[in-house]
Amino acid sequence: MDTFVAIANALDVSADTLLIDVVAHSVTGVTNELTEKIEKLPIKEQKKIIKVIHTLLEE
């Protein structure tokens, strides 16, 4: 466990980010983390990212 925490700290990511492929509920943690990162960006950059996400989600 100490090694796992050390890796997460070294990469500066959450445990959810590291476990996204193996833990079912980790997607929520990752989306929350991404939301926080996006909110810190300038509005112009936020709009670009949201536009890309909307494009990827279109069917």
Secondary structure, DSSP 8 states (H G I E B T S, - for coil): -HHHHHHHHHHT--HHHHHTTT-TTHHHHHHHHHHHHHHTS-HHHHHHHHHHHHHHH--
